[in-house]
Amino acid sequence: MSHFAVAADLIRRGYVSPAAYRNWTGRIIVLKADNDLNQSPKDFPRYEKLFGRPVEIIDMGNMGHIAPILYPDKCAELYEQALI
């Protein structure tokens, strides 16, 4: 299941209203990993449609889900990009 499918499921189940996404004025950041089989190239245009505007993509390369453990310095640098 893609990460986008999870976000869409939160809307379908009523946990999050689509209006909440439309009213969000902050940055929209998606972390992308080359080796994440749960992500699809189709997800990124879907995020843009969901939010009604472009999303920023931070490429995590091949660091994977345990990036903070294996690559703490690089991971912290990328997280900092998302937070600034």
C-alpha positions as CSV (number, residue, x, y, z in Angstrom):
1,M,0.0,0.0,0.0
2,S,1.4,3.4,-0.9
3,H,1.9,6.2,1.6
4,F,-0.6,8.2,-0.5
5,A,-3.1,5.4,-0.1
6,V,-2.7,5.8,3.7
7,A,-3.3,9.5,3.5
8,A,-6.4,9.0,1.3
9,D,-7.7,6.3,3.7
10,L,-7.5,8.8,6.6
11,I,-9.8,11.1,4.6
12,R,-12.2,8.3,3.6
13,R,-12.6,7.2,7.2
14,G,-13.3,10.7,8.3
15,Y,-10.2,11.1,10.5
16,V,-9.1,14.1,8.4
17,S,-11.4,16.4,6.5
18,P,-10.2,17.4,2.9
19,A,-10.9,21.0,4.0
20,A,-8.1,20.7,6.5
21,Y,-5.7,20.1,3.7
22,R,-7.1,23.0,1.6
23,N,-6.8,25.3,4.6
24,W,-3.2,24.4,5.3
25,T,-0.9,27.3,4.3
26,G,2.4,25.8,5.4
27,R,4.9,23.9,3.3
28,I,3.9,20.5,2.1
29,I,6.9,18.2,2.2
30,V,7.1,14.6,1.1
31,L,10.1,12.5,2.0
32,K,11.0,10.3,-1.0
33,A,13.2,7.2,-0.8
34,D,14.5,5.4,-3.9
35,N,14.2,2.0,-2.2
36,D,10.8,2.4,-0.6
37,L,8.5,0.0,-2.3
38,N,5.5,1.7,-0.7
39,Q,6.0,4.8,-2.8
40,S,4.9,5.1,-6.4
41,P,5.9,7.9,-8.8
42,K,2.1,8.3,-9.3
43,D,1.8,9.4,-5.6
44,F,3.4,12.8,-6.1
45,P,0.9,14.2,-8.5
46,R,-1.8,12.8,-6.3
47,Y,-0.4,14.7,-3.3
48,E,-0.5,17.9,-5.4
49,K,-4.1,17.3,-6.4
50,L,-5.0,16.5,-2.8
51,F,-3.4,19.7,-1.5
52,G,-4.3,21.8,-4.5
53,R,-0.7,23.0,-4.9
54,P,2.8,21.8,-5.5
55,V,4.6,19.7,-2.9
56,E,8.2,19.8,-2.0
57,I,10.1,16.6,-2.3
58,I,13.1,15.8,-0.1
59,D,15.0,12.9,-1.6
60,M,16.3,10.5,1.0
61,G,18.1,8.4,-1.7
62,N,18.6,4.8,-0.6
63,M,18.7,5.5,3.1
64,G,15.5,3.6,3.8
65,H,13.3,3.5,6.9
66,I,16.1,3.1,9.4
67,A,17.9,6.2,8.1
68,P,18.1,7.8,11.5
69,I,20.0,4.8,12.9
70,L,22.3,4.1,9.9
71,Y,22.9,7.7,8.7
72,P,22.1,10.0,11.7
73,D,24.0,13.0,10.4
74,K,22.7,13.0,6.9
75,C,19.2,12.2,8.1
76,A,19.3,15.1,10.6
77,E,20.4,17.4,7.8
78,L,17.5,16.4,5.6
79,Y,15.0,16.7,8.4
80,E,16.4,20.1,9.2
81,Q,15.7,21.1,5.5
82,A,12.0,20.1,6.1
83,L,11.8,22.1,9.3
84,I,13.4,25.3,8.2
